[in-house]
Amino acid sequence: MTPAAGHFHLHLVSDSTGETLITVSRAAAAQYTMVTPVEHVHPLVRTAKQLDRVLTDIEQSPGIVLYTLLQRNLAERLEEKCRELGLPCQSVLDPVLQLFQAYLGAESTHKVGAQHTLNADYFRRIDALNYTMMHDDGQQADDLEEADVLLIGVSRTSKTPTSIYLANRGVKTANIPLVPGVPLPVGIEKLKRPLVVGLFATPERIVQIRQNRLLGLKAHRDDDKYIDQQSVAEEIAVSRRLCTKHNWPLIDVTRRSIEETAAAVLALLAERRRKMAS
């Protein structure tokens, strides 16, 4: 069945939140830039009645079907319906579970939503998120020593979204904006525990983002140094000199997504911890 020009329907059927399916499917779909998926997310499908509604939607909007259903009877019904409709249907977890089983020599527990168990790791992520939200944009700078990571950079270098992403990985992250004429919190250069990372981008990119923000706030002014490219270039130069002076690593976020920036920070953090442990 050939998809309509420009888009195709993508059904994500999960007995849990659907986060795994969304992540995997979007990573795959990103490789096909000429077509756009129309996502149909079906979370918490755990009964035959709930599956009936999903099958009706699939029949009305046929397309690719990906699923994570650990109840075999539900998975078999879904696959049978897709065969009748001539639609591709794939379990995202089955190949991975089979690999684990072959290596470990043991069956999986087939526990729905097992990755969301309220264990120590879960509460560590919640604690990290609470810390990060309280230490966003230079707030509560008196206990930065408790952070795992401290991000610094001029306005519009994605410090806040990167911090939140890291917090969701269990990394306590604070961020501090570098504002012309405003000194850094006292003692920041003496911090021992946090990994301090500088984020920067090209002046052109920063100006573009700032202009869009001002337009959104209906506060655009052509003479504002906030969006003057020469002034912005000087801001960035000062931030880079500061990081170089204190030997803080720098990450260019000009063409990086939030996920890529966070991955680079995590790699730096892992390397730092390895060195400290050795």
Helices and strands as residue ranges (DSSP letters): E 7-14, H 19-29, E 36-42, H 48-60, E 63-68, H 72-85, E 89-91, H 94-104, G 114-116, H 120-134, G 136-138, G 141-146, E 149-153, H 159-167, E 173-177, G 188-190, E 195-200, H 203-216, G 225-227, H 229-245, E 250-252, H 258-277
